[in-house]
């Protein structure tokens, strides 16, 4: 009680505690980040030791069940995403293949149409030459 001077209000204690962290964060950011990293590392290490101890003795608690449920949900979400991406990729490939086939079909059609037009033009010219009975001008007629 000496430190707080007789003040026993939890709000005052919380504000005073956070003010030290705020002071460190604003004035010494590297020190604040180092302290924060140490706290996080300590918490993670404690959780790791606790998990190892419980799994070694097969003690299953709520945190382990929640972790298993979370892991299962994330793996199902990952599989769902993979299936969705695979289906999208297959649709994309099908559309690309159909587009390529349509272009090839259109090129074949245009080649065939152009070939028919050339054939018709040849036939028309040969018919026109056969029908054309005008005598050809010779060099003797010109003089």
C-alpha positions as a Python dict, from the first residue, in 0.01 Angstrom:
ca = {
    (1, 'X'): (0, 0, 0),
    (2, 'X'): (299, 228, 40),
    (3, 'X'): (350, 243, -334),
    (4, 'X'): (-6, 350, -417),
    (5, 'X'): (-34, 587, -125),
    (6, 'X'): (-349, 432, 11),
    (7, 'X'): (-528, 429, -324),
    (8, 'X'): (-702, 97, -372),
    (9, 'X'): (-898, 173, -690),
    (10, 'X'): (-836, -84, -968),
    (11, 'X'): (-897, 178, -1240),
    (12, 'X'): (-622, 401, -1100),
    (13, 'X'): (-386, 102, -1082),
    (14, 'X'): (-468, 0, -1444),
    (15, 'X'): (-415, 353, -1578),
    (16, 'X'): (-85, 381, -1391),
    (17, 'X'): (30, 44, -1530),
    (18, 'X'): (-64, 135, -1885),
    (19, 'X'): (100, 475, -1851),
    (20, 'X'): (437, 307, -1798),
    (21, 'X'): (386, 103, -2117),
    (22, 'X'): (268, 410, -2306),
    (23, 'X'): (570, 607, -2184),
    (24, 'X'): (803, 331, -2302),
    (25, 'X'): (623, 299, -2636),
    (26, 'X'): (642, 670, -2710),
    (27, 'X'): (989, 746, -2580),
    (28, 'X'): (1176, 418, -2627),
    (29, 'X'): (1004, 219, -2902),
    (30, 'X'): (1287, -35, -2934),
    (31, 'X'): (1274, -112, -2562),
    (32, 'X'): (894, -136, -2574),
    (33, 'X'): (906, -377, -2868),
    (34, 'X'): (1172, -586, -2696),
    (35, 'X'): (959, -609, -2380),
    (36, 'X'): (651, -693, -2587),
    (37, 'X'): (841, -964, -2779),
    (38, 'X'): (968, -1108, -2451),
    (39, 'X'): (618, -1124, -2306),
    (40, 'X'): (483, -1293, -2620),
    (41, 'X'): (772, -1541, -2629),
    (42, 'X'): (720, -1623, -2261),
    (43, 'X'): (346, -1679, -2313),
    (44, 'X'): (406, -1900, -2617),
    (45, 'X'): (672, -2099, -2432),
    (46, 'X'): (434, -2158, -2139),
    (47, 'X'): (161, -2274, -2376),
    (48, 'X'): (407, -2507, -2549),
    (49, 'X'): (519, -2661, -2220),
    (50, 'X'): (159, -2700, -2108),
    (51, 'X'): (61, -2863, -2439),
    (52, 'X'): (359, -3101, -2424),
    (53, 'X'): (279, -3197, -2068),
    (54, 'X'): (-89, -3257, -2137),
    (55, 'X'): (-31, -3451, -2458),
    (56, 'X'): (236, -3661, -2282),
    (57, 'X'): (-11, -3766, -2016),
    (58, 'X'): (-310, -3769, -2254),
    (59, 'X'): (-494, -3501, -2060),
    (60, 'X'): (-740, -3342, -2299),
    (61, 'X'): (-885, -3015, -2192),
    (62, 'X'): (-1103, -2752, -2348),
    (63, 'X'): (-812, -2568, -2504),
    (64, 'X'): (-694, -2885, -2683),
    (65, 'X'): (-1046, -2961, -2804),
    (66, 'X'): (-1082, -2604, -2928),
    (67, 'X'): (-744, -2633, -3099),
    (68, 'X'): (-844, -2960, -3267),
    (69, 'X'): (-1176, -2810, -3376),
    (70, 'X'): (-1000, -2502, -3512),
    (71, 'X'): (-744, -2715, -3695),
    (72, 'X'): (-1018, -2928, -3847),
    (73, 'X'): (-1217, -2621, -3954),
    (74, 'X'): (-910, -2462, -4112),
    (75, 'X'): (-818, -2780, -4298),
    (76, 'X'): (-1175, -2812, -4429),
    (77, 'X'): (-1167, -2447, -4535),
    (78, 'X'): (-835, -2506, -4711),
    (79, 'X'): (-972, -2812, -4893),
    (80, 'X'): (-1284, -2617, -4993),
    (81, 'X'): (-1071, -2334, -5127),
    (82, 'X'): (-851, -2578, -5317),
    (83, 'X'): (-1157, -2745, -5473),
    (84, 'X'): (-1302, -2405, -5569),
    (85, 'X'): (-975, -2296, -5727),
    (86, 'X'): (-945, -2628, -5912),
    (87, 'X'): (-1300, -2600, -6047),
    (88, 'X'): (-1237, -2242, -6156),
    (89, 'X'): (-915, -2344, -6328),
    (90, 'X'): (-1095, -2628, -6509),
    (91, 'X'): (-1371, -2390, -6624),
    (92, 'X'): (-1107, -2147, -6747),
    (93, 'X'): (-930, -2424, -6940),
    (94, 'X'): (-1259, -2544, -7091),
    (95, 'X'): (-1349, -2190, -7202),
    (96, 'X'): (-1000, -2146, -7350),
    (97, 'X'): (-1027, -2477, -7536),
    (98, 'X'): (-1375, -2393, -7668),
    (99, 'X'): (-1254, -2052, -7784),
    (100, 'X'): (-958, -2212, -7962),
    (101, 'X'): (-1188, -2470, -8127),
    (102, 'X'): (-1429, -2197, -8239),
    (103, 'X'): (-1144, -1999, -8395),
    (104, 'X'): (-1012, -2308, -8572),
    (105, 'X'): (-1362, -2391, -8698),
    (106, 'X'): (-1410, -2034, -8821),
    (107, 'X'): (-1073, -2046, -9003),
    (108, 'X'): (-1170, -2378, -9168),
    (109, 'X'): (-1506, -2234, -9269),
    (110, 'X'): (-1345, -1920, -9416),
    (111, 'X'): (-1085, -2127, -9605),
    (112, 'X'): (-1358, -2349, -9747),
    (113, 'X'): (-1573, -2048, -9840),
    (114, 'X'): (-1281, -1877, -10010),
    (115, 'X'): (-1197, -2200, -10194),
    (116, 'X'): (-1560, -2228, -10316),
    (117, 'X'): (-1557, -1864, -10426),
    (118, 'X'): (-1235, -1916, -10624),
    (119, 'X'): (-1382, -2230, -10780),
    (120, 'X'): (-1703, -2046, -10873),
    (121, 'X'): (-1501, -1759, -11019),
    (122, 'X'): (-1293, -2002, -11225),
    (123, 'X'): (-1607, -2175, -11351),
    (124, 'X'): (-1770, -1842, -11433),
    (125, 'X'): (-1461, -1730, -11623),
    (126, 'X'): (-1438, -2054, -11819),
    (127, 'X'): (-1809, -2034, -11902),
    (128, 'X'): (-1769, -1669, -12001),
    (129, 'X'): (-1475, -1756, -12229),
    (130, 'X'): (-1672, -2040, -12380),
    (131, 'X'): (-1977, -1820, -12443),
    (132, 'X'): (-1772, -1527, -12569),
    (133, 'X'): (-1771, -1581, -12947),
    (134, 'X'): (-1613, -1256, -13044),
    (135, 'X'): (-1329, -1313, -13282),
    (136, 'X'): (-993, -1237, -13142),
    (137, 'X'): (-832, -941, -13313),
    (138, 'X'): (-532, -1053, -13506),
    (139, 'X'): (-231, -854, -13615),
    (140, 'X'): (-345, -879, -13980),
    (141, 'X'): (-683, -721, -13901),
    (142, 'X'): (-523, -425, -13733),
    (143, 'X'): (-334, -314, -14043),
}
